[in-house]
Amino acid sequence: MSDDYEQVEVITGTARRRSWSTAAKLRIIEESFEAGETVSSVARRNGVAANLLDRWRRLSSEGGMTAAAS
């Protein structure tokens, strides 16, 4: 019999998706438009997936975030 063991992690519980407040989304979007910033660097710094930040930026430019902010 071998002495090699493989570690297995068992995740239990009810993990939920994170939710971002409208104010937090708007702050992150504004930060991503600052000069010298990239979407990926801002996303990484704020713990957001880059494709999610892209979606927020697109919704913002289409006016989708305006209704949520008021």
Protein Blocks (a to p, Z undefined) as FASTA:
>chain_A
ZZbdcdddddedjdddddddfklmmmmmmmmmpghiafklmmmmnopafklmmmmmmmmm
nopmmmmmZZ
